[in-house]
Amino acid sequence: MCSVRQYVRLALCATLVLLQAVAQAAGYVDVLELPAKPSALAQRSPLLDVARAGERLVAVGQRGHILYSDDAGQSWQQAAVPVSADLNAVHFPTAEQGWAVGNDGVVLHSNDAGQTWSKQLDGRAIGALLVEHYAALASAEPGNEQWPLLVAEGERLTAEGADKPFLDVWFADAKRGYAVGVFNLILATADGGQSWTPLQDRTDNPQGLHLNAIAFTGDALYLAGEQGLLRKWDAGQERFVAVASPYQGSYFGLIGSPGELLVYGLRGHVFRSRDGGSSWSQLDSGLQVSITAAAQDARGDYRLFTQAGHMLRAGADAALQLLPQTQQSPVAGAVLAGDGGLVLVGARGARTLSAE
């Protein structure tokens, strides 16, 4: 099952194939070695996520495009980025320090509020990272059958090359964070991305399902993924433990606040929990299209957006309200801007919604 960001890329498959053919004719250059090309059309090219960096907004998307805005999304400037890989997610735990992740196992870091970026990791190194980490554990615990299996997984990843997409990223502060992706790919850092530790052994995911999203609700850290995967960080066990899921289809994201969690995904499904995932209630969207992004508005209500561009509001009660829009286009990411409005990104670039 694909993630929503993979759906956006599939919609542009024919164009990408043509571009690849042109690149091959001109001589192949690895996207991990090719800086993102400046483009006057970057603001209207496919963007897959957007985040706040203090009062600044930072959006990421295809071909390594990263844009930043200092006027609540009215205008954008393109950042200097050292790769051309598609970027799927971005997060700033502080106004200055931020991380972006994407295809080919790319992890990028900015220390100037998104204006310039450096590469901390890519998929060519991830397999070796797993081998080194789990080989050390195998040596320390020769009777544990889990470690050789994870060493073999690292060897397989090394043989496959760089193609290991990260789908989301979250940092607690300028030092501690996580990058998650396909087939249970999950890495953690405690030093701002200078080094990374695999957490495959600390995530209840024996099927190796894709991890589509990671989010903190103010009192707990959660993972959401395909086939109804929901996991919650247990500090006592130091692992992501299974949460009973109310739905067996894919989740594309989650959002919440202390004491409340919303998860959303395929075919308009939305569920709310107010007890840390022990019980759930379904919020009827009345839609059959996938919900792909969410943000809290200036009133604290949740706004949910679909792959077709619908906008729903979830207030304190159990109802979802479909809201009218003057413009409707697919949404992959949303964020509250400093002026109280919302900024949305998707297949047609960035657009704004004024405060209500």
C-alpha positions as YAML, in Angstrom:
chain: A
units: angstrom
residues:
- id: 1
  name: MET
  ca: [0.00, 0.00, 0.00]
- id: 2
  name: CYS
  ca: [1.41, 3.38, -1.04]
- id: 3
  name: SER
  ca: [1.56, 6.43, 1.19]
- id: 4
  name: VAL
  ca: [-0.22, 9.60, 0.14]
- id: 5
  name: ARG
  ca: [3.03, 11.18, -0.90]
- id: 6
  name: GLN
  ca: [3.68, 8.23, -3.17]
- id: 7
  name: TYR
  ca: [0.22, 8.76, -4.70]
- id: 8
  name: VAL
  ca: [1.15, 12.32, -5.58]
- id: 9
  name: ARG
  ca: [4.30, 11.11, -7.27]
- id: 10
  name: LEU
  ca: [2.44, 8.42, -9.23]
- id: 11
  name: ALA
  ca: [0.11, 11.08, -10.64]
- id: 12
  name: LEU
  ca: [3.15, 12.70, -12.23]
- id: 13
  name: CYS
  ca: [4.78, 9.45, -13.34]
- id: 14
  name: ALA
  ca: [4.62, 10.11, -17.08]
- id: 15
  name: THR
  ca: [6.35, 13.46, -16.68]
- id: 16
  name: LEU
  ca: [9.09, 11.99, -14.51]
- id: 17
  name: VAL
  ca: [9.73, 9.17, -16.97]
- id: 18
  name: LEU
  ca: [10.20, 11.72, -19.73]
- id: 19
  name: LEU
  ca: [12.56, 13.77, -17.59]
- id: 20
  name: GLN
  ca: [14.58, 10.67, -16.74]
- id: 21
  name: ALA
  ca: [14.89, 9.79, -20.42]
- id: 22
  name: VAL
  ca: [16.19, 13.28, -21.17]
- id: 23
  name: ALA
  ca: [18.65, 13.03, -18.26]
- id: 24
  name: GLN
  ca: [19.95, 9.68, -19.49]
- id: 25
  name: ALA
  ca: [20.43, 11.06, -22.97]
- id: 26
  name: ALA
  ca: [22.44, 13.94, -21.56]
- id: 27
  name: GLY
  ca: [24.46, 11.77, -19.17]
- id: 28
  name: TYR
  ca: [23.19, 10.46, -15.83]
- id: 29
  name: VAL
  ca: [23.91, 12.42, -12.64]
- id: 30
  name: ASP
  ca: [22.92, 10.94, -9.29]
- id: 31
  name: VAL
  ca: [20.26, 13.09, -7.59]
- id: 32
  name: LEU
  ca: [22.23, 12.70, -4.36]
- id: 33
  name: GLU
  ca: [25.12, 14.57, -5.99]
- id: 34
  name: LEU
  ca: [23.08, 17.10, -7.98]
- id: 35
  name: PRO
  ca: [21.98, 20.29, -6.17]
- id: 36
  name: ALA
  ca: [18.37, 21.33, -6.57]
- id: 37
  name: LYS
  ca: [17.99, 23.59, -9.60]
- id: 38
  name: PRO
  ca: [16.69, 27.11, -9.01]
- id: 39
  name: SER
  ca: [13.34, 27.59, -10.71]
- id: 40
  name: ALA
  ca: [10.99, 30.54, -11.03]
- id: 41
  name: LEU
  ca: [8.14, 28.01, -11.04]
- id: 42
  name: ALA
  ca: [9.16, 26.22, -7.83]
- id: 43
  name: GLN
  ca: [6.26, 27.80, -5.90]
- id: 44
  name: ARG
  ca: [3.80, 26.12, -8.28]
- id: 45
  name: SER
  ca: [5.59, 22.80, -8.59]
- id: 46
  name: PRO
  ca: [4.53, 19.76, -6.48]
- id: 47
  name: LEU
  ca: [5.10, 20.34, -2.77]
- id: 48
  name: LEU
  ca: [4.56, 17.59, -0.20]
- id: 49
  name: ASP
  ca: [4.87, 19.18, 3.24]
- id: 50
  name: VAL
  ca: [5.05, 22.52, 5.02]
- id: 51
  name: ALA
  ca: [6.11, 23.49, 8.56]
- id: 52
  name: ARG
  ca: [6.62, 26.51, 10.81]
- id: 53
  name: ALA
  ca: [10.14, 27.70, 11.61]
- id: 54
  name: GLY
  ca: [9.25, 30.38, 14.13]
- id: 55
  name: GLU
  ca: [7.28, 32.91, 12.07]
- id: 56
  name: ARG
  ca: [8.78, 31.60, 8.83]
- id: 57
  name: LEU
  ca: [7.12, 28.88, 6.73]
- id: 58
  name: VAL
  ca: [9.21, 26.19, 5.03]
- id: 59
  name: ALA
  ca: [7.82, 23.88, 2.30]
- id: 60
  name: VAL
  ca: [9.47, 20.88, 0.64]
- id: 61
  name: GLY
  ca: [8.73, 18.93, -2.52]
- id: 62
  name: GLN
  ca: [9.92, 17.26, -5.67]
- id: 63
  name: ARG
  ca: [13.40, 17.51, -7.18]
- id: 64
  name: GLY
  ca: [14.85, 18.80, -3.92]
- id: 65
  name: HIS
  ca: [12.81, 22.00, -3.91]
- id: 66
  name: ILE
  ca: [12.66, 23.78, -0.56]
- id: 67
  name: LEU
  ca: [10.89, 27.13, -0.31]
- id: 68
  name: TYR
  ca: [10.56, 29.58, 2.56]
- id: 69
  name: SER
  ca: [8.16, 32.44, 3.19]
- id: 70
  name: ASP
  ca: [8.35, 35.33, 5.65]
- id: 71
  name: ASP
  ca: [4.94, 36.80, 4.82]
- id: 72
  name: ALA
  ca: [2.53, 33.98, 5.74]
- id: 73
  name: GLY
  ca: [2.79, 32.28, 2.36]
- id: 74
  name: GLN
  ca: [2.11, 35.28, 0.15]
- id: 75
  name: SER
  ca: [5.54, 35.02, -1.49]
- id: 76
  name: TRP
  ca: [8.29, 32.40, -1.44]
- id: 77
  name: GLN
  ca: [12.02, 32.16, -1.94]
- id: 78
  name: GLN
  ca: [13.90, 29.03, -2.95]
- id: 79
  name: ALA
  ca: [16.50, 27.63, -0.56]
- id: 80
  name: ALA
  ca: [19.94, 26.27, -1.44]
- id: 81
  name: VAL
  ca: [19.68, 22.46, -1.33]
- id: 82
  name: PRO
  ca: [22.55, 20.03, -2.09]
- id: 83
  name: VAL
  ca: [20.38, 17.23, -3.58]
- id: 84
  name: SER
  ca: [17.66, 16.81, -6.20]
- id: 85
  name: ALA
  ca: [15.89, 13.89, -4.53]
- id: 86
  name: ASP
  ca: [12.17, 14.29, -3.86]
- id: 87
  name: LEU
  ca: [11.56, 15.54, -0.31]
- id: 88
  name: ASN
  ca: [8.54, 14.22, 1.58]
- id: 89
  name: ALA
  ca: [8.49, 15.89, 5.01]
- id: 90
  name: VAL
  ca: [9.95, 18.74, 7.04]
- id: 91
  name: HIS
  ca: [9.98, 19.65, 10.75]
- id: 92
  name: PHE
  ca: [11.44, 22.51, 12.79]
- id: 93
  name: PRO
  ca: [11.60, 21.98, 16.55]
- id: 94
  name: THR
  ca: [13.05, 25.49, 16.93]
- id: 95
  name: ALA
  ca: [12.94, 28.64, 14.82]
- id: 96
  name: GLU
  ca: [16.44, 28.00, 13.44]
- id: 97
  name: GLN
  ca: [17.02, 24.23, 13.49]
- id: 98
  name: GLY
  ca: [15.10, 22.03, 11.06]
- id: 99
  name: TRP
  ca: [15.22, 18.71, 9.21]
- id: 100
  name: ALA
  ca: [13.80, 17.50, 5.90]
- id: 101
  name: VAL
  ca: [13.65, 13.90, 4.66]
- id: 102
  name: GLY
  ca: [12.81, 12.20, 1.41]
- id: 103
  name: ASN
  ca: [13.56, 9.63, -1.22]
- id: 104
  name: ASP
  ca: [16.92, 7.87, -1.47]
- id: 105
  name: GLY
  ca: [17.17, 7.92, 2.33]
- id: 106
  name: VAL
  ca: [17.91, 11.65, 2.35]
- id: 107
  name: VAL
  ca: [18.13, 13.54, 5.64]
- id: 108
  name: LEU
  ca: [18.84, 17.26, 5.33]
- id: 109
  name: HIS
  ca: [19.54, 19.79, 8.09]
- id: 110
  name: SER
  ca: [19.23, 23.55, 8.27]
- id: 111
  name: ASN
  ca: [20.54, 25.79, 11.05]
- id: 112
  name: ASP
  ca: [19.34, 29.08, 9.53]
- id: 113
  name: ALA
  ca: [15.55, 28.66, 9.47]
- id: 114
  name: GLY
  ca: [15.50, 26.84, 6.16]
- id: 115
  name: GLN
  ca: [17.49, 29.22, 4.00]
- id: 116
  name: THR
  ca: [20.37, 26.77, 3.38]
- id: 117
  name: TRP
  ca: [20.66, 23.01, 3.88]
- id: 118
  name: SER
  ca: [23.32, 20.34, 4.31]
- id: 119
  name: LYS
  ca: [23.03, 16.58, 3.83]
- id: 120
  name: GLN
  ca: [23.44, 14.48, 6.98]
- id: 121
  name: LEU
  ca: [22.51, 11.05, 5.61]
- id: 122
  name: ASP
  ca: [21.45, 9.25, 2.46]
- id: 123
  name: GLY
  ca: [20.32, 5.76, 1.50]
- id: 124
  name: ARG
  ca: [23.77, 4.61, 0.43]
- id: 125
  name: ALA
  ca: [24.85, 4.58, 4.10]
- id: 126
  name: ILE
  ca: [21.71, 3.25, 5.79]
- id: 127
  name: GLY
  ca: [22.36, -0.45, 5.16]
- id: 128
  name: ALA
  ca: [25.88, -0.26, 6.57]
- id: 129
  name: LEU
  ca: [24.53, 1.65, 9.56]
- id: 130
  name: LEU
  ca: [22.15, -1.23, 10.32]
- id: 131
  name: VAL
  ca: [24.86, -3.84, 9.84]
- id: 132
  name: GLU
  ca: [27.26, -2.08, 12.21]
- id: 133
  name: HIS
  ca: [24.63, -1.51, 14.89]
- id: 134
  name: TYR
  ca: [23.08, -4.98, 14.90]
- id: 135
  name: ALA
  ca: [26.38, -6.82, 14.41]
- id: 136
  name: ALA
  ca: [27.60, -5.22, 17.65]
- id: 137
  name: LEU
  ca: [24.44, -6.40, 19.42]
- id: 138
  name: ALA
  ca: [24.86, -9.88, 17.93]
- id: 139
  name: SER
  ca: [28.40, -10.03, 19.26]
- id: 140
  name: ALA
  ca: [27.25, -8.94, 22.73]
- id: 141
  name: GLU
  ca: [24.29, -11.36, 22.76]
- id: 142
  name: PRO
  ca: [25.26, -14.38, 20.62]
- id: 143
  name: GLY
  ca: [22.18, -16.32, 21.70]
- id: 144
  name: ASN
  ca: [19.67, -13.70, 20.51]
- id: 145
  name: GLU
  ca: [18.25, -14.84, 17.15]
- id: 146
  name: GLN
  ca: [16.88, -11.38, 16.36]
- id: 147
  name: TRP
  ca: [20.24, -9.70, 15.77]
- id: 148
  name: PRO
  ca: [21.48, -11.88, 12.85]
- id: 149
  name: LEU
  ca: [18.15, -11.29, 11.08]
- id: 150
  name: LEU
  ca: [18.57, -7.54, 11.40]
- id: 151
  name: VAL
  ca: [22.19, -7.77, 10.24]
- id: 152
  name: ALA
  ca: [20.92, -9.62, 7.17]
- id: 153
  name: GLU
  ca: [18.34, -6.87, 6.66]
- id: 154
  name: GLY
  ca: [21.12, -4.29, 6.68]
- id: 155
  name: GLU
  ca: [23.11, -6.32, 4.17]
- id: 156
  name: ARG
  ca: [20.07, -6.51, 1.91]
- id: 157
  name: LEU
  ca: [19.57, -2.75, 2.12]
- id: 158
  name: THR
  ca: [23.22, -2.20, 1.25]
- id: 159
  name: ALA
  ca: [22.93, -4.43, -1.83]
- id: 160
  name: GLU
  ca: [19.78, -2.64, -2.99]
- id: 161
  name: GLY
  ca: [21.43, 0.79, -3.08]
- id: 162
  name: ALA
  ca: [20.06, 4.17, -2.07]
- id: 163
  name: ASP
  ca: [16.34, 3.71, -2.77]
- id: 164
  name: LYS
  ca: [14.98, 3.87, 0.81]
- id: 165
  name: PRO
  ca: [12.36, 6.62, 1.11]
- id: 166
  name: PHE
  ca: [11.83, 8.41, 4.39]
- id: 167
  name: LEU
  ca: [8.20, 9.54, 4.65]
- id: 168
  name: ASP
  ca: [8.17, 11.67, 7.80]
- id: 169
  name: VAL
  ca: [10.40, 13.33, 10.40]
- id: 170
  name: TRP
  ca: [9.88, 14.71, 13.90]
- id: 171
  name: PHE
  ca: [12.28, 16.29, 16.41]
- id: 172
  name: ALA
  ca: [11.63, 16.97, 20.09]
- id: 173
  name: ASP
  ca: [14.35, 19.63, 20.17]
- id: 174
  name: ALA
  ca: [17.56, 20.53, 18.36]
- id: 175
  name: LYS
  ca: [19.17, 17.21, 19.37]
- id: 176
  name: ARG
  ca: [16.59, 14.40, 19.64]
- id: 177
  name: GLY
  ca: [14.56, 13.24, 16.66]
- id: 178
  name: TYR
  ca: [13.30, 10.46, 14.41]
- id: 179
  name: ALA
  ca: [13.07, 9.75, 10.68]
- id: 180
  name: VAL
  ca: [10.61, 7.07, 9.52]
- id: 181
  name: GLY
  ca: [9.81, 5.45, 6.22]
- id: 182
  name: VAL
  ca: [9.08, 2.38, 4.14]
- id: 183
  name: PHE
  ca: [9.28, -1.21, 5.41]
- id: 184
  name: ASN
  ca: [9.66, -0.25, 9.08]
- id: 185
  name: LEU
  ca: [12.63, 2.03, 8.38]
- id: 186
  name: ILE
  ca: [13.09, 4.07, 11.55]
- id: 187
  name: LEU
  ca: [16.20, 5.89, 12.78]
- id: 188
  name: ALA
  ca: [16.71, 8.01, 15.89]
- id: 189
  name: THR
  ca: [19.31, 10.62, 16.75]
- id: 190
  name: ALA
  ca: [20.33, 12.17, 20.06]
- id: 191
  name: ASP
  ca: [22.95, 14.55, 18.66]
- id: 192
  name: GLY
  ca: [21.15, 16.60, 16.03]
- id: 193
  name: GLY
  ca: [21.68, 14.11, 13.22]
- id: 194
  name: GLN
  ca: [25.44, 13.71, 13.56]
- id: 195
  name: SER
  ca: [24.79, 10.02, 14.22]
- id: 196
  name: TRP
  ca: [21.72, 7.79, 13.85]
- id: 197
  name: THR
  ca: [20.57, 4.64, 15.65]
- id: 198
  name: PRO
  ca: [18.25, 2.08, 14.00]
- id: 199
  name: LEU
  ca: [15.10, 1.30, 15.99]
- id: 200
  name: GLN
  ca: [13.77, -1.62, 13.95]
- id: 201
  name: ASP
  ca: [14.14, -3.81, 17.03]
- id: 202
  name: ARG
  ca: [12.24, -1.31, 19.18]
- id: 203
  name: THR
  ca: [9.16, -1.00, 16.99]
- id: 204
  name: ASP
  ca: [6.32, -3.54, 17.16]
- id: 205
  name: ASN
  ca: [6.10, -4.09, 13.41]
- id: 206
  name: PRO
  ca: [6.98, -7.71, 12.54]
- id: 207
  name: GLN
  ca: [5.42, -7.41, 9.08]
- id: 208
  name: GLY
  ca: [7.70, -4.52, 8.17]
- id: 209
  name: LEU
  ca: [4.79, -2.23, 7.27]
- id: 210
  name: HIS
  ca: [5.43, 1.28, 5.97]
- id: 211
  name: LEU
  ca: [5.61, 4.01, 8.61]
- id: 212
  name: ASN
  ca: [3.78, 6.91, 6.97]
- id: 213
  name: ALA
  ca: [3.71, 9.44, 9.82]
- id: 214
  name: ILE
  ca: [5.16, 10.34, 13.20]
- id: 215
  name: ALA
  ca: [3.66, 13.01, 15.45]
- id: 216
  name: PHE
  ca: [3.68, 14.25, 19.04]
- id: 217
  name: THR
  ca: [0.36, 15.22, 20.62]
- id: 218
  name: GLY
  ca: [1.82, 17.04, 23.61]
- id: 219
  name: ASP
  ca: [1.68, 14.02, 25.88]
- id: 220
  name: ALA
  ca: [2.64, 11.07, 23.64]
- id: 221
  name: LEU
  ca: [4.58, 10.23, 20.49]
- id: 222
  name: TYR
  ca: [2.79, 8.13, 17.86]
- id: 223
  name: LEU
  ca: [3.48, 6.33, 14.59]
- id: 224
  name: ALA
  ca: [0.86, 5.66, 11.92]
- id: 225
  name: GLY
  ca: [1.19, 3.53, 8.81]
- id: 226
  name: GLU
  ca: [-0.31, 1.07, 6.38]
- id: 227
  name: GLN
  ca: [-2.78, -1.71, 7.23]
- id: 228
  name: GLY
  ca: [-4.01, 0.06, 10.34]
- id: 229
  name: LEU
  ca: [-0.59, 0.37, 11.97]
- id: 230
  name: LEU
  ca: [-0.63, 2.53, 15.11]
- id: 231
  name: ARG
  ca: [2.26, 2.61, 17.57]
- id: 232
  name: LYS
  ca: [2.96, 4.66, 20.71]
- id: 233
  name: TRP
  ca: [6.30, 5.33, 22.38]
- id: 234
  name: ASP
  ca: [6.55, 3.63, 25.76]
- id: 235
  name: ALA
  ca: [9.31, 5.32, 27.76]
- id: 236
  name: GLY
  ca: [9.45, 2.49, 30.29]
- id: 237
  name: GLN
  ca: [10.00, -0.18, 27.65]
- id: 238
  name: GLU
  ca: [11.95, 2.23, 25.38]
- id: 239
  name: ARG
  ca: [10.05, 1.06, 22.30]
- id: 240
  name: PHE
  ca: [7.08, 1.85, 20.08]
- id: 241
  name: VAL
  ca: [4.33, -0.50, 21.26]
- id: 242
  name: ALA
  ca: [1.19, -1.55, 19.40]
- id: 243
  name: VAL
  ca: [-2.01, 0.45, 19.86]
- id: 244
  name: ALA
  ca: [-5.32, -1.25, 19.12]
- id: 245
  name: SER
  ca: [-6.41, 0.10, 15.74]
- id: 246
  name: PRO
  ca: [-10.04, 0.80, 14.84]
- id: 247
  name: TYR
  ca: [-9.35, 0.41, 11.11]
- id: 248
  name: GLN
  ca: [-7.25, -1.95, 9.00]
- id: 249
  name: GLY
  ca: [-6.70, 0.37, 6.06]
- id: 250
  name: SER
  ca: [-3.78, 2.73, 5.72]
- id: 251
  name: TYR
  ca: [-3.38, 5.84, 7.85]
- id: 252
  name: PHE
  ca: [-1.69, 8.81, 6.22]
- id: 253
  name: GLY
  ca: [-1.32, 11.02, 9.26]
- id: 254
  name: LEU
  ca: [-2.23, 11.92, 12.81]
- id: 255
  name: ILE
  ca: [-2.69, 15.09, 14.79]
- id: 256
  name: GLY
  ca: [-3.63, 15.90, 18.35]
- id: 257
  name: SER
  ca: [-3.17, 17.78, 21.59]
- id: 258
  name: PRO
  ca: [-2.79, 16.61, 25.19]
- id: 259
  name: GLY
  ca: [-5.58, 14.15, 25.88]
- id: 260
  name: GLU
  ca: [-6.73, 13.89, 22.26]
- id: 261
  name: LEU
  ca: [-5.58, 12.11, 19.11]
- id: 262
  name: LEU
  ca: [-7.02, 12.06, 15.57]
- id: 263
  name: VAL
  ca: [-5.83, 9.61, 12.91]
- id: 264
  name: TYR
  ca: [-6.90, 9.80, 9.28]
- id: 265
  name: GLY
  ca: [-6.36, 7.95, 6.03]
- id: 266
  name: LEU
  ca: [-7.90, 5.99, 3.19]
- id: 267
  name: ARG
  ca: [-11.42, 6.58, 1.88]
- id: 268
  name: GLY
  ca: [-12.25, 9.42, 4.24]
- id: 269
  name: HIS
  ca: [-11.65, 7.52, 7.46]
- id: 270
  name: VAL
  ca: [-11.08, 9.60, 10.62]
- id: 271
  name: PHE
  ca: [-10.96, 8.32, 14.20]
- id: 272
  name: ARG
  ca: [-10.63, 10.13, 17.52]
- id: 273
  name: SER
  ca: [-9.25, 8.86, 20.85]
- id: 274
  name: ARG
  ca: [-9.32, 10.70, 24.15]
- id: 275
  name: ASP
  ca: [-7.66, 7.99, 26.24]
- id: 276
  name: GLY
  ca: [-4.29, 7.47, 24.56]
- id: 277
  name: GLY
  ca: [-5.57, 5.02, 21.95]
- id: 278
  name: SER
  ca: [-7.38, 2.64, 24.32]
- id: 279
  name: SER
  ca: [-10.74, 3.39, 22.68]
- id: 280
  name: TRP
  ca: [-11.84, 5.14, 19.50]
- id: 281
  name: SER
  ca: [-14.83, 6.86, 17.96]
- id: 282
  name: GLN
  ca: [-15.25, 7.30, 14.22]
- id: 283
  name: LEU
  ca: [-15.86, 10.76, 12.80]
- id: 284
  name: ASP
  ca: [-18.02, 10.50, 9.70]
- id: 285
  name: SER
  ca: [-16.47, 12.55, 6.90]
- id: 286
  name: GLY
  ca: [-19.18, 11.65, 4.38]
- id: 287
  name: LEU
  ca: [-16.41, 11.26, 1.81]
- id: 288
  name: GLN
  ca: [-14.83, 8.31, 0.03]
- id: 289
  name: VAL
  ca: [-11.61, 10.11, -0.89]
- id: 290
  name: SER
  ca: [-8.42, 9.79, 1.17]
- id: 291
  name: ILE
  ca: [-7.66, 12.37, 3.84]
- id: 292
  name: THR
  ca: [-4.06, 13.42, 3.37]
- id: 293
  name: ALA
  ca: [-3.24, 16.40, 5.61]
- id: 294
  name: ALA
  ca: [-4.32, 18.15, 8.79]
- id: 295
  name: ALA
  ca: [-3.58, 21.26, 10.84]
- id: 296
  name: GLN
  ca: [-5.03, 23.14, 13.79]
- id: 297
  name: ASP
  ca: [-6.55, 26.51, 12.93]
- id: 298
  name: ALA
  ca: [-6.39, 29.71, 14.98]
- id: 299
  name: ARG
  ca: [-9.42, 28.63, 17.05]
- id: 300
  name: GLY
  ca: [-7.81, 25.30, 17.91]
- id: 301
  name: ASP
  ca: [-10.16, 23.28, 15.70]
- id: 302
  name: TYR
  ca: [-8.71, 20.61, 13.44]
- id: 303
  name: ARG
  ca: [-8.82, 21.15, 9.68]
- id: 304
  name: LEU
  ca: [-8.58, 17.99, 7.58]
- id: 305
  name: PHE
  ca: [-7.84, 18.00, 3.85]
- id: 306
  name: THR
  ca: [-8.31, 15.37, 1.17]
- id: 307
  name: GLN
  ca: [-6.47, 14.18, -1.87]
- id: 308
  name: ALA
  ca: [-9.15, 15.93, -3.94]
- id: 309
  name: GLY
  ca: [-8.88, 19.17, -1.97]
- id: 310
  name: HIS
  ca: [-11.93, 18.98, 0.32]
- id: 311
  name: MET
  ca: [-11.66, 20.75, 3.68]
- id: 312
  name: LEU
  ca: [-13.32, 19.47, 6.86]
- id: 313
  name: ARG
  ca: [-13.49, 20.96, 10.34]
- id: 314
  name: ALA
  ca: [-13.42, 18.85, 13.51]
- id: 315
  name: GLY
  ca: [-14.46, 20.76, 16.60]
- id: 316
  name: ALA
  ca: [-14.93, 19.65, 20.18]
- id: 317
  name: ASP
  ca: [-17.97, 17.50, 19.37]
- id: 318
  name: ALA
  ca: [-17.98, 14.29, 17.32]
- id: 319
  name: ALA
  ca: [-19.09, 15.89, 14.04]
- id: 320
  name: LEU
  ca: [-17.07, 16.69, 10.95]
- id: 321
  name: GLN
  ca: [-18.19, 19.68, 8.93]
- id: 322
  name: LEU
  ca: [-17.44, 19.99, 5.21]
- id: 323
  name: LEU
  ca: [-16.40, 23.60, 4.55]
- id: 324
  name: PRO
  ca: [-16.83, 25.46, 1.24]
- id: 325
  name: GLN
  ca: [-13.80, 26.76, -0.63]
- id: 326
  name: THR
  ca: [-13.34, 29.16, -3.50]
- id: 327
  name: GLN
  ca: [-10.41, 27.09, -4.77]
- id: 328
  name: GLN
  ca: [-10.01, 23.34, -4.45]
- id: 329
  name: SER
  ca: [-6.90, 21.32, -5.32]
- id: 330
  name: PRO
  ca: [-5.13, 18.26, -3.84]
- id: 331
  name: VAL
  ca: [-3.52, 18.90, -0.45]
- id: 332
  name: ALA
  ca: [-0.45, 17.04, 0.88]
- id: 333
  name: GLY
  ca: [0.45, 19.34, 3.78]
- id: 334
  name: ALA
  ca: [-1.06, 22.15, 5.85]
- id: 335
  name: VAL
  ca: [0.09, 24.52, 8.58]
- id: 336
  name: LEU
  ca: [-1.19, 27.48, 10.58]
- id: 337
  name: ALA
  ca: [0.53, 30.70, 9.46]
- id: 338
  name: GLY
  ca: [1.52, 33.61, 11.66]
- id: 339
  name: ASP
  ca: [-1.40, 35.75, 10.44]
- id: 340
  name: GLY
  ca: [-3.95, 33.18, 11.60]
- id: 341
  name: GLY
  ca: [-4.60, 31.80, 8.14]
- id: 342
  name: LEU
  ca: [-3.65, 28.39, 6.78]
- id: 343
  name: VAL
  ca: [-1.05, 27.56, 4.15]
- id: 344
  name: LEU
  ca: [-1.67, 24.46, 2.04]
- id: 345
  name: VAL
  ca: [0.73, 22.64, -0.26]
- id: 346
  name: GLY
  ca: [0.14, 19.94, -2.84]
- id: 347
  name: ALA
  ca: [0.44, 18.95, -6.48]
- id: 348
  name: ARG
  ca: [-0.11, 22.55, -7.63]
- id: 349
  name: GLY
  ca: [2.30, 24.16, -5.21]
- id: 350
  name: ALA
  ca: [1.42, 26.46, -2.30]
- id: 351
  name: ARG
  ca: [-1.75, 28.43, -1.60]
- id: 352
  name: THR
  ca: [-3.23, 30.31, 1.35]
- id: 353
  name: LEU
  ca: [-6.57, 30.32, 3.20]
- id: 354
  name: SER
  ca: [-7.39, 33.49, 5.08]
- id: 355
  name: ALA
  ca: [-8.27, 33.41, 8.76]
- id: 356
  name: GLU
  ca: [-11.99, 32.99, 9.52]
...
